[in-house]
């Protein structure tokens, strides 16, 4: 559409959506500045300066848009657009009989700081708010003299001018505020999405409420480690894009399964996947949930292997016990867990059997007879000989 093409005259390929919309709103404001001054002769009939002033500002606005088209210098364009209001608003108000005349411009003057906030940012908009207050002060100081020299226009003209010069600029301010609020809400939603993808939702909520240090002890949680067997040698002989594609698809499936079983993903390290049940939210049957997740992970790896032709297996270790959890980091937040239970679950994975679920005695005791187990005795690094179990 021609109108949309013209609104995009300041666009640059490097612009993001926010900057692009700011620029298009700025161009629309420039078009309004071409048209609005032409109404001044109607609002100040009989004033010899009304016609040349209105036409001059309209020509200036056209030139400003033309320069923007050639230079794409949006900051210069905005400053010129705002500066034109410093002249037009008080002069137009004086020609119309002052603040209570037919072309009162106090609300039009407020468009300068209002638009400056959106186009230039709050810090650079502050001087324009000071300029707005200065214009009002000048108009108030000179208003008595203007009222003496400019005859009062007819009532209907004053009424029409007051309505026009109040409703139109306030409508523009409303649209700017609405746009700004919609943009803010969209940005907050995106931040919330990114935050809850990095840390659990309940922890993200606490941080948004102002908590800066989150650390909790959980007397009973179930930790799961899964590692893709033979993935590293395969990855070294495979194109990088295929490696990433396979691992991304597999871990996306793991994410869905983790959510379905009520566990919380903690992190991935290479081709290893870590999740927990019972932290940060309690789980009514965390040990069984972790085992069911492990079974589905094994099935998912088998399915991926069948579809891709890559012979993959997964080794899974699970342990139950107390953990400590909290948020670490500032630039890249991470919810993590620590403790002997975490170390034990990691050892269950590393000393496990491909395609099987290797669990600690603590998890065996927690589940009881609801699963069938095969007892083992293994040497666990750092822990010595332990009685462990494979889930049948």
C-alpha positions in Angstrom: 0.0 0.0 0.0 1.3 3.5 -0.9 0.5 4.9 2.6 2.4 2.1 4.4 5.3 2.5 2.0 5.5 6.2 2.9 5.3 5.6 6.6 8.3 3.3 6.2 10.6 5.9 4.6 12.9 6.0 7.7 13.1 2.2 8.1 16.5 0.5 8.1 17.2 -3.3 7.5 18.9 -3.3 10.9 15.8 -2.0 12.8 14.0 -4.3 15.2 10.2 -4.2 15.4 10.2 -1.7 18.2 12.4 0.8 16.4 10.5 0.3 13.2 7.2 1.2 14.8 8.7 4.2 16.6 9.9 5.5 13.2 6.6 5.0 11.5 4.8 6.8 14.3 7.3 9.6 13.9 6.6 9.9 10.2 2.8 9.9 10.9 3.4 12.7 13.4 5.3 14.6 10.7 2.4 14.2 8.3 0.0 15.6 10.9 2.4 18.5 11.3 2.0 19.2 7.6 -1.8 19.3 7.9 -2.5 20.9 11.3 -0.9 24.3 10.7 -3.2 24.9 7.7 -6.1 25.1 10.0 -4.6 28.2 11.8 -6.2 30.8 9.4 -9.6 29.3 10.3 -8.9 29.5 14.0 -7.5 33.0 13.9 -9.6 34.8 11.2 -8.5 38.3 10.3 -4.9 37.8 11.6 -2.5 38.6 8.8 0.2 36.4 10.2 -2.1 33.3 10.4 -1.8 32.3 6.7 2.0 32.8 6.3 2.7 31.1 9.6 0.5 28.1 8.9 1.9 27.7 5.4 5.5 28.2 6.5 5.2 25.5 9.2 3.6 23.2 6.7 6.4 23.7 4.2 9.0 23.2 7.0 7.3 19.9 7.9 7.3 18.8 4.2 11.0 19.7 4.0 11.7 17.8 7.2 10.1 14.7 5.8 12.1 15.1 2.6 15.4 15.3 4.4 14.5 12.2 6.4 13.8 10.4 3.2 17.3 11.2 1.9 19.3 10.9 5.1 17.4 8.4 7.2 18.6 10.4 10.2 15.7 9.8 12.5 17.1 11.6 15.6 17.6 14.8 13.6 14.2 14.5 12.1 12.5 14.1 15.6 14.4 17.1 17.1 13.4 19.3 14.2 9.8 18.1 14.5 9.7 18.9 18.2 11.5 22.2 17.8 8.8 23.4 15.3 6.3 23.2 18.2 8.4 25.6 20.2 7.5 28.3 17.6 4.2 27.2 16.3 2.3 26.6 19.6 2.9 29.9 21.3 2.6 32.0 18.1 -0.6 30.2 17.1 -2.0 30.6 20.5 -1.3 34.4 20.5 -2.9 34.8 17.0 -6.0 33.1 18.2 -6.5 35.4 21.2 -4.4 33.8 23.9 -5.0 30.8 26.2 -8.7 31.4 26.3 -9.0 32.2 22.6 -9.8 30.1 19.6 -6.5 28.4 19.1 -5.4 27.5 22.6 -2.2 25.4 22.3 -1.4 24.2 25.8 -2.4 20.6 25.0 -0.7 20.7 21.7 2.5 21.8 23.5 2.3 18.7 25.7 2.7 16.5 22.6 6.4 17.5 22.5 7.5 15.7 25.7 4.9 13.0 25.2 6.3 12.1 21.7 9.9 12.7 22.8 9.5 9.9 25.5 8.5 7.4 22.8 10.9 8.6 20.1 14.0 9.6 22.1 13.6 7.8 25.4 12.8 9.1 28.9 16.2 10.7 29.6 16.4 12.7 26.4 12.7 13.6 26.7 13.2 15.5 30.0 14.5 18.7 28.4 11.4 18.7 26.1 9.2 18.6 29.2 11.1 21.6 30.6 10.5 23.3 27.2 6.8 22.5 27.5 6.6 24.1 31.0 8.6 27.1 29.6 6.1 27.6 26.8 3.2 27.5 29.2 4.9 30.1 31.4 5.5 32.4 28.4 1.9 32.1 27.3 0.6 32.9 30.8 2.9 35.9 31.1 1.9 37.4 27.8 -1.8 36.4 27.9 -3.1 39.6 29.4 -1.5 41.7 26.8 -2.6 39.5 24.0 -6.2 39.6 25.3 -6.0 43.4 25.1 -4.8 43.5 21.5 -6.6 40.6 19.9 -10.4 41.0 19.8 -12.4 38.0 21.2 -13.4 35.8 18.4 -17.1 34.8 18.0 -18.3 32.3 20.6 -18.8 29.4 18.1 -15.3 29.8 16.8 -13.9 29.8 20.3 -15.9 26.7 21.1 -14.8 24.9 18.0 -11.2 25.9 18.5 -11.2 24.7 22.2 -12.7 21.4 21.2 -10.3 20.8 18.3 -7.3 21.9 20.2 -8.2 19.7 23.2 -9.7 16.5 21.6 -7.2 16.0 18.8 -3.9 16.3 20.8 -5.4 14.3 23.7 -6.5 11.6 21.3 -2.9 11.5 20.0 -1.6 11.3 23.6 -4.0 8.5 24.3 -2.8 6.6 21.2 0.8 7.1 22.2 0.1 5.9 25.7 -1.8 2.9 24.5 0.9 1.9 22.1 3.6 2.3 24.8 1.6 0.2 27.2 1.0 -2.6 24.7 4.7 -2.6 23.8 5.6 -2.8 27.5 3.2 -5.6 28.1 4.6 -7.5 25.1 8.1 -7.0 26.3 7.2 -8.2 29.9 5.5 -11.3 28.5 8.6 -12.1 26.4 10.9 -11.6 29.5 8.6 -13.8 31.6 8.8 -16.5 28.9 12.6 -16.3 28.8 12.8 -16.3 32.6 10.5 -19.3 33.1 12.4 -21.2 30.4 15.6 -20.6 32.4 14.3 -21.2 36.0 11.1 -22.7 37.5 8.0 -20.6 37.3 7.6 -20.4 41.1 11.2 -19.2 41.5 10.7 -16.7 38.7 7.7 -15.3 40.4 9.6 -14.8 43.7 12.4 -13.0 41.9 10.0 -10.7 40.1 8.6 -9.8 43.6 12.1 -8.6 44.6 13.8 -11.6 46.2 17.5 -11.4 45.3 18.9 -14.5 47.0 16.8 -17.7 46.8 18.2 -20.8 48.6 16.1 -23.7 50.0 16.6 -27.1 51.6 14.4 -29.9 50.5 14.4 -32.9 52.9 13.2 -35.3 50.2 13.7 -35.0 46.4 14.4 -37.3 43.6 17.2 -36.5 41.1 17.5 -38.0 37.6 20.5 -38.1 35.4 20.4 -39.3 31.8 23.3 -39.7 29.4 23.3 -40.7 25.7 25.6 -43.7 25.3 28.0 -43.4 22.4 26.9 -40.0 21.5 30.4 -38.3 21.7 32.1 -40.7 19.2 29.1 -40.4 16.8 29.1 -36.6 17.0 32.8 -36.4 16.2 32.2 -38.2 12.9 29.0 -36.4 12.0 28.2 -33.0 10.4 27.5 -30.4 13.1 24.1 -29.4 11.9 22.9 -33.0 12.1 24.4 -33.4 15.6 22.6 -30.3 16.8 19.3 -31.3 15.1 19.3 -34.7 16.6 20.2 -33.6 20.1 17.7 -30.7 20.0 14.9 -33.0 18.9 15.7 -35.5 21.6 16.1 -33.0 24.4 12.9 -31.2 23.3 11.1 -34.6 23.7 12.8 -35.0 27.1 11.5 -31.5 28.1 7.9 -32.5 27.2 8.2 -35.8 29.1 9.7 -34.0 32.1 6.8 -31.6 32.2 4.2 -34.3 31.7 5.5 -36.3 34.7 5.7 -33.2 37.0 9.5 -33.0 37.2 11.6 -29.9 36.8 14.4 -29.8 34.3 17.6 -28.5 35.9 20.1 -28.4 33.0 21.8 -30.1 30.1 25.6 -30.7 30.0 26.6 -31.8 26.5 24.6 -35.0 25.9 23.6 -35.4 29.6 20.2 -34.4 31.0 19.3 -33.6 34.6 15.9 -33.3 36.2 14.4 -33.3 39.7 11.1 -34.2 41.4 10.1 -32.6 44.7 12.0 -29.3 44.2 11.2 -26.5 44.0 7.6 -27.7 44.2 6.5 -30.8 46.2 5.4 -33.8 44.2 2.9 -36.3 45.6 4.8 -39.4 44.3 8.1 -38.2 43.2 10.0 -41.4 43.1 7.5 -43.2 40.9 7.3 -40.1 38.7 11.0 -40.1 38.2 11.1 -43.8 37.3 8.2 -43.4 34.8 10.0 -40.5 33.2 13.1 -42.6 32.9 11.1 -45.3 31.2 9.7 -42.9 28.7 13.1 -41.4 28.0 14.5 -44.9 27.1 11.5 -45.4 24.8 12.1 -41.9 23.2 15.7 -42.6 22.5 14.8 -45.9 20.9 12.2 -44.2 18.7 14.7 -41.5 17.7 17.3 -44.2 16.8 14.7 -46.0 14.6 13.8 -42.8 12.8 17.3 -41.5 12.2 19.2 -44.8 11.8 21.5 -43.8 14.6 22.1 -46.6 17.1 21.6 -44.7 20.4 21.0 -45.8 23.9 20.5 -43.9 27.2 21.9 -44.7 30.6 19.8 -43.3 33.5 20.6 -43.0 37.2 18.1 -42.0 39.9 18.5 -41.3 43.6 16.2 -40.0 46.4 17.2 -37.9 49.4 17.7 -34.4 50.7 19.0 -31.6 48.4 19.8 -27.9 48.5 18.5 -25.7 45.7 18.8 -22.1 44.7 19.4 -19.5 42.0 23.0 -18.7 41.0 24.5 -16.2 38.6 23.5 -12.7 37.6 24.0 -12.5 33.8 22.7 -16.0 33.1 20.4 -17.1 35.9 20.3 -20.8 36.7 18.2 -22.8 39.2 20.5 -25.6 40.4 20.6 -28.3 43.1 23.4 -29.6 45.2 24.1 -32.3 47.8 25.0 -35.9 48.3 21.8 -37.0 46.6 22.8 -35.2 43.4 26.2 -36.8 43.5 24.7 -40.2 44.2 22.2 -39.9 41.2 25.2 -38.9 39.0 27.1 -42.0 40.1 24.0 -44.2 39.5 24.1 -43.0 35.9 27.8 -43.4 35.3 27.8 -46.9 36.8 24.6 -47.9 35.2 23.7 -50.1 32.2 22.7 -48.7 28.8 19.0 -49.0 28.2 18.3 -49.5 32.0 17.3 -47.5 35.0 19.9 -47.7 37.8 18.6 -46.5 41.2 19.9 -46.0 44.7 18.8 -48.0 47.8 17.0 -44.9 49.0 14.8 -44.8 46.0 14.2 -48.5 46.2 13.0 -48.0 49.8 10.8 -45.0 48.8 9.0 -47.0 46.0 8.7 -50.3 47.9 7.0 -53.1 46.0 5.4 -50.9 43.4 8.2 -51.8 41.0 10.3 -54.9 40.3 14.0 -54.4 41.0 17.2 -56.4 40.3 19.7 -56.0 43.1 23.3 -55.1 42.3 26.5 -54.4 44.2 28.8 -51.8 42.5 31.9 -49.9 43.3 30.9 -46.2 43.2 33.7 -43.6 42.8 34.0 -41.7 46.0 31.4 -43.8 47.8 32.8 -47.3 47.8 30.7 -50.5 47.4 27.0 -49.8 47.4 23.9 -51.9 47.1 22.0 -50.6 44.1 19.1 -51.7 41.9 18.1 -51.9 38.3 14.4 -51.4 37.5 13.1 -54.4 35.8 
